Amino acid sequence: MNHTSRYSTFALCREMLETPDVVRRFVLPPEARCASDRVLLTGEGSSRIFPAKRAITHARRNGWPLRVETEAATQAAEYDLSGYHVYVASNSGKTAEGVHLIRTLRAAAAKAEAQSVARITGVVANGGTPIAAEADSALILGCGTEDAVAATKSVVEQALVYDAALREAAGDAPPHLQTLAAAMEAALSVSIDPAIVSRLAAAPTIYFAGRNDGVAEELTLKTNEITRKRASFLEGTYALHGIEEVMNANEAVVLIDPYKDLEERFDRVLRAGVGLEVVAIASRQTRFPTIVIPAAVPEIAPYAQLAAGWNLLVELGLALGVNLDKTERARKVGNEFTPTG
């Protein structure tokens, strides 16, 4: 993907290509700083999947003395979140589930059913919205508006908010934004073999398999929104544990940074056993057709993998003749809050 008219015609591509500059300009706002060592990162869809799960994975890998969790907002409203700093991410600031959670936490504290949360922070792109108004504080994203239905640059800025806030709380160094931006830029512009695009375009269903760090799961959602294809997320090695029984040979699997010592098993079960098309996104050549992105340190790699996945999905959408900006059913604001709703 690049800035030529083949891509720049679409708001989605322009917003993807703007993302490295969003990263370069990022500054952690004071409102984002953690008020507790217990943190809940919530939101719906893209506002939760990659930002929250990448943050949790990074915190665990580094052994930070923080309890970082995620849950969809409606289910989180059933929990005792006493003492937690609750971050409610919503690009629009109007997500009904987020408003419901904030109001539920307020009501529980007022009835002394639970101690108050330490803080509620709305992470939104628009001020003057219900989540921004009802949270203790509102962090307004600096990435600007998104015209495409599929969220991209806002997802990365939300992830950076959590990344920087948790690093600061753990006493770790801030993310190296210039290195991160360069890695994403390289992944967005890497040339993708037309044969890979053609194989995936022919598949009625695309599975994304990888770690539970938000990358494969977020790309599953983006496949629905960008290419209009069915997609499914297979966490970890789930693809080896029974689902092959219902897979079909005309489907495809995209492995995100596959475990090297399990490549042969994936090959045997999926490609030889089922007959699926298997491709990979990784910083090394795998035994499968691979979209090779520059090697990056673990803290940066998920961002680069996500960008490479965006790149792939754009090429796939264009090959299928899809209008990348206009969906038929999916909406920019999924379940929008209304004062009477």
C-alpha positions as CSV (number, residue, x, y, z in Angstrom):
1,M,0.0,0.0,0.0
2,N,1.2,3.5,-0.8
3,H,0.1,7.0,-1.5
4,T,-0.8,6.5,-5.2
5,S,-4.3,7.0,-6.4
6,R,-5.0,3.3,-6.4
7,Y,-5.1,3.6,-2.6
8,S,-5.6,7.2,-1.7
9,T,-9.0,7.3,-3.3
10,F,-10.2,5.5,-0.1
11,A,-10.5,7.1,3.3
12,L,-9.6,3.8,4.8
13,C,-6.2,3.7,3.1
14,R,-5.5,7.3,3.9
15,E,-6.3,6.7,7.6
16,M,-4.1,3.6,7.7
17,L,-1.2,5.5,6.1
18,E,-1.7,8.4,8.5
19,T,-1.1,6.0,11.5
20,P,2.7,6.2,11.6
21,D,2.5,10.0,12.0
22,V,-0.2,9.6,14.7
23,V,2.4,7.4,16.5
24,R,5.2,9.9,16.0
25,R,3.1,12.8,17.5
26,F,1.8,10.9,20.4
27,V,2.2,12.4,23.9
28,L,0.7,10.7,27.0
29,P,-2.0,13.1,28.4
30,P,-2.1,13.5,32.2
31,E,-5.7,12.2,32.2
32,A,-4.4,8.7,31.1
33,R,-2.1,8.1,34.1
34,C,-3.0,5.1,36.2
35,A,-4.7,5.8,39.5
36,S,-4.4,2.2,40.7
37,D,-2.3,-0.9,40.3
38,R,-5.6,-2.7,39.3
39,V,-6.7,-1.7,35.8
40,L,-9.7,-2.7,33.7
41,L,-9.5,-1.9,29.9
42,T,-12.9,-2.0,28.4
43,G,-14.7,-1.1,25.2
44,E,-16.4,-2.8,22.3
45,G,-15.0,-4.3,19.1
46,S,-11.9,-2.6,17.9
47,S,-11.8,-0.2,20.8
48,R,-11.0,-3.2,23.1
49,I,-9.5,-6.1,21.1
50,F,-6.1,-4.8,20.1
51,P,-5.5,-2.0,22.6
52,A,-6.4,-4.0,25.7
53,K,-5.1,-7.5,24.7
54,R,-1.8,-6.1,23.4
55,A,-1.3,-4.2,26.7
56,I,-2.1,-7.2,28.9
57,T,0.3,-9.5,26.9
58,H,3.1,-6.9,27.2
59,A,2.5,-6.4,31.0
60,R,2.6,-10.2,31.6
61,R,5.7,-10.7,29.5
62,N,7.5,-8.0,31.5
63,G,6.3,-9.1,34.9
64,W,4.9,-5.7,35.8
65,P,3.4,-5.5,39.3
66,L,0.0,-4.5,37.9
67,R,-3.2,-6.4,37.6
68,V,-4.4,-5.6,34.1
69,E,-7.6,-7.1,32.8
70,T,-10.1,-6.7,30.0
71,E,-13.8,-7.5,29.6
72,A,-16.6,-6.3,27.4
73,A,-18.4,-3.5,29.2
74,T,-21.8,-5.2,29.7
75,Q,-20.1,-8.2,31.4
76,A,-17.8,-6.0,33.3
77,A,-20.8,-4.3,34.8
78,E,-21.5,-7.6,36.7
79,Y,-18.2,-7.5,38.5
80,D,-17.0,-5.8,41.7
81,L,-14.4,-3.3,40.4
82,S,-13.7,-1.7,43.7
83,G,-10.4,0.1,43.6
84,Y,-9.9,-0.4,39.8
85,H,-8.9,2.3,37.4
86,V,-11.5,1.6,34.6
87,Y,-10.6,2.9,31.1
88,V,-13.7,3.0,28.9
89,A,-12.6,3.3,25.2
90,S,-15.0,4.4,22.6
91,N,-14.0,6.2,19.4
92,S,-17.4,7.8,19.1
93,G,-17.9,8.4,22.9
94,K,-21.4,7.2,22.4
95,T,-21.2,3.4,22.8
96,A,-24.2,2.3,24.9
97,E,-22.4,-0.5,26.7
98,G,-19.7,2.0,28.0
99,V,-22.4,4.4,29.3
100,H,-24.2,1.5,31.0
101,L,-21.0,0.4,32.7
102,I,-20.2,3.9,34.0
103,R,-23.7,4.3,35.3
104,T,-23.7,0.9,36.9
105,L,-20.5,1.6,38.8
106,R,-21.8,4.9,40.0
107,A,-25.1,3.3,41.2
108,A,-23.3,0.5,43.0
109,A,-21.0,2.9,44.9
110,A,-24.0,5.2,45.8
111,K,-25.8,2.2,47.4
112,A,-22.6,1.1,49.2
113,E,-22.8,-2.2,47.4
114,A,-19.1,-1.8,46.6
115,Q,-16.4,0.6,47.2
116,S,-15.9,3.2,44.5
117,V,-13.7,2.5,41.6
118,A,-10.4,4.5,41.8
119,R,-11.1,6.3,38.6
120,I,-13.1,6.1,35.4
121,T,-11.4,7.5,32.3
122,G,-13.1,7.8,29.0
123,V,-10.8,7.3,26.0
124,V,-12.7,8.9,23.2
125,A,-12.2,10.8,19.9
126,N,-15.0,13.3,20.6
127,G,-15.5,15.5,23.6
128,G,-19.0,16.5,24.7
129,T,-20.2,12.9,24.3
130,P,-21.9,10.7,27.0
131,I,-18.8,8.7,27.9
132,A,-16.6,11.8,28.0
133,A,-19.2,13.6,30.1
134,E,-19.9,10.9,32.6
135,A,-16.4,9.6,33.2
136,D,-14.2,11.1,35.9
137,S,-12.0,12.4,33.2
138,A,-11.9,12.3,29.4
139,L,-8.9,11.7,27.2
140,I,-9.5,13.0,23.7
141,L,-7.6,11.2,21.1
142,G,-5.4,13.3,18.7
143,C,-5.7,11.1,15.6
144,G,-8.6,13.1,14.1
145,T,-11.8,11.8,12.7
146,E,-12.1,8.6,10.7
147,D,-14.4,8.5,7.7
148,A,-14.1,4.8,6.9
149,V,-16.3,2.4,8.9
150,A,-13.4,0.2,9.9
151,A,-11.4,1.9,12.7
152,T,-7.6,2.0,12.2
153,K,-5.6,4.9,13.4
154,S,-7.8,5.3,16.4
155,V,-7.2,1.7,17.4
156,V,-3.4,2.3,17.4
157,E,-3.7,5.5,19.4
158,Q,-5.9,3.8,22.0
159,A,-3.2,1.1,22.2
160,L,-0.5,3.7,22.7
161,V,-2.5,5.3,25.5
162,Y,-2.6,2.1,27.4
163,D,1.0,1.2,26.5
164,A,2.4,4.5,27.8
165,A,0.2,4.7,30.9
166,L,1.0,1.2,32.0
167,R,4.7,1.6,31.3
168,E,4.8,4.7,33.5
169,A,2.8,3.0,36.3
170,A,5.3,0.1,36.2
171,G,8.3,2.4,36.2
172,D,9.4,1.3,32.7
173,A,10.7,3.4,29.9
174,P,8.1,4.9,27.5
175,P,7.7,3.4,24.1
176,H,10.2,4.4,21.4
177,L,7.7,6.1,19.1
178,Q,10.1,6.8,16.2
179,T,11.1,3.1,16.0
180,L,7.5,2.0,16.3
181,A,6.3,4.4,13.6
182,A,9.0,3.2,11.2
183,A,8.1,-0.4,11.8
184,M,4.5,0.3,11.0
185,E,5.4,2.3,8.0
186,A,7.5,-0.6,6.6
187,A,4.7,-3.1,7.3
188,L,2.1,-0.9,5.6
189,S,4.2,-0.6,2.5
190,V,5.6,-4.1,2.1
191,S,4.8,-5.6,-1.2
192,I,2.4,-8.6,-1.1
193,D,2.7,-11.4,-3.5
194,P,-0.4,-11.3,-5.8
195,A,-0.6,-15.1,-5.6
196,I,-1.3,-14.8,-1.8
197,V,-4.0,-12.2,-2.5
198,S,-5.6,-14.4,-5.2
199,R,-5.6,-17.5,-2.9
200,L,-7.3,-15.6,-0.1
201,A,-9.8,-13.9,-2.5
202,A,-11.0,-17.4,-3.5
203,A,-11.6,-18.5,0.0
204,P,-15.1,-18.2,1.4
205,T,-13.8,-18.2,5.0
206,I,-10.5,-16.9,6.3
207,Y,-9.2,-18.0,9.7
208,F,-6.7,-15.9,11.6
209,A,-4.6,-17.9,14.1
210,G,-2.2,-16.4,16.6
211,R,-1.5,-15.3,20.1
212,N,-4.2,-13.7,22.3
213,D,-2.5,-10.3,21.9
214,G,-5.3,-8.8,19.9
215,V,-3.6,-8.9,16.4
216,A,-5.2,-12.0,14.9
217,E,-8.6,-11.2,16.6
218,E,-8.6,-7.6,15.4
219,L,-7.7,-8.7,11.8
220,T,-10.6,-11.1,12.0
221,L,-13.0,-8.2,12.6
222,K,-11.3,-6.1,10.0
223,T,-11.8,-8.9,7.4
224,N,-15.5,-8.8,8.0
225,E,-15.6,-5.0,7.6
226,I,-13.1,-4.5,4.8
227,T,-13.5,-7.6,2.6
228,R,-17.0,-8.7,3.5
229,K,-15.7,-12.2,4.0
230,R,-16.4,-14.6,6.8
231,A,-13.6,-14.8,9.2
232,S,-12.8,-16.6,12.5
233,F,-10.2,-16.1,15.2
234,L,-8.3,-19.2,16.3
235,E,-6.4,-18.4,19.5
236,G,-3.0,-19.9,20.1
237,T,-2.9,-23.5,18.8
238,Y,-6.7,-23.9,18.7
239,A,-6.4,-24.7,15.0
240,L,-4.8,-28.0,16.0
241,H,-7.5,-29.1,18.5
242,G,-10.6,-30.2,16.7
243,I,-11.8,-27.4,14.5
244,E,-10.2,-29.1,11.5
245,E,-13.1,-31.5,11.5
246,V,-15.4,-28.8,10.1
247,M,-12.9,-26.9,7.9
248,N,-13.1,-27.1,4.2
249,A,-10.3,-27.4,1.6
250,N,-11.4,-24.2,-0.1
251,E,-10.9,-22.1,3.0
252,A,-7.7,-20.3,4.2
253,V,-5.7,-19.7,7.4
254,V,-3.5,-16.7,8.1
255,L,-0.9,-17.5,10.8
256,I,0.4,-14.5,12.7
257,D,4.0,-15.0,13.7
258,P,3.6,-18.8,14.1
259,Y,5.6,-20.6,16.7
260,K,8.5,-22.0,14.8
261,D,8.5,-25.4,16.4
262,L,4.8,-25.9,15.6
263,E,5.0,-25.0,11.9
264,E,5.3,-28.7,10.8
265,R,2.2,-29.6,12.9
266,F,0.2,-26.8,11.4
267,D,1.4,-27.9,7.9
268,R,0.4,-31.5,8.6
269,V,-3.0,-30.8,10.1
270,L,-4.2,-27.9,8.1
271,R,-2.5,-28.0,4.7
272,A,-1.9,-31.7,4.3
273,G,-4.9,-32.9,6.4
274,V,-7.6,-30.5,5.4
275,G,-6.1,-29.0,2.2
276,L,-6.5,-25.4,3.4
277,E,-4.4,-22.6,1.9
278,V,-2.1,-21.5,4.7
279,V,-0.1,-18.2,4.6
280,A,1.8,-16.3,7.3
281,I,2.7,-12.9,8.5
282,A,6.0,-13.0,10.2
283,S,9.5,-11.3,10.5
284,R,11.1,-14.4,9.0
285,Q,10.3,-16.7,6.1
286,T,8.2,-19.6,7.3
287,R,7.4,-22.9,5.5
288,F,4.3,-21.3,4.2
289,P,3.9,-18.4,1.7
290,T,4.9,-15.5,4.0
291,I,4.4,-11.8,4.1
292,V,7.8,-10.9,5.6
293,I,7.9,-7.8,7.7
294,P,11.1,-6.2,9.2
295,A,12.1,-7.8,12.5
296,A,11.0,-5.8,15.5
297,V,11.5,-6.2,19.3
298,P,8.6,-7.9,21.0
299,E,7.0,-4.7,22.3
300,I,6.7,-3.3,18.7
301,A,6.1,-6.5,16.8
302,P,2.2,-6.6,17.4
303,Y,1.8,-3.1,15.9
304,A,3.8,-4.1,12.8
305,Q,1.9,-7.4,12.4
306,L,-1.4,-5.5,12.6
307,A,-0.2,-3.0,10.0
308,A,0.9,-5.8,7.7
309,G,-2.6,-7.4,8.1
310,W,-4.2,-4.1,7.2
311,N,-2.0,-4.0,4.1
312,L,-3.1,-7.5,3.2
313,L,-6.8,-6.8,3.7
314,V,-6.7,-3.7,1.5
315,E,-5.2,-5.7,-1.3
316,L,-7.8,-8.4,-0.8
317,G,-10.6,-5.9,-0.8
318,L,-9.4,-4.2,-4.0
319,A,-9.0,-7.6,-5.7
320,L,-12.6,-8.4,-4.8
321,G,-13.9,-5.0,-6.0
322,V,-15.1,-3.9,-2.6
323,N,-15.8,-0.3,-1.7
324,L,-13.4,-0.1,1.2
325,D,-15.2,2.8,2.9
326,K,-18.8,1.8,2.6
327,T,-20.3,-1.2,4.3
328,E,-23.9,-2.4,3.7
329,R,-24.8,-3.2,7.3
330,A,-21.9,-2.5,9.6
331,R,-22.0,1.0,11.2
332,K,-19.2,3.3,12.5
333,V,-21.0,3.4,15.8
334,G,-22.2,-0.1,16.6
335,N,-24.7,0.0,19.5
336,E,-25.1,3.8,19.9
337,F,-26.4,5.2,23.2
338,T,-29.6,7.2,23.1
339,P,-30.9,9.1,26.1
340,T,-34.0,6.9,26.2
341,G,-32.1,3.7,25.3
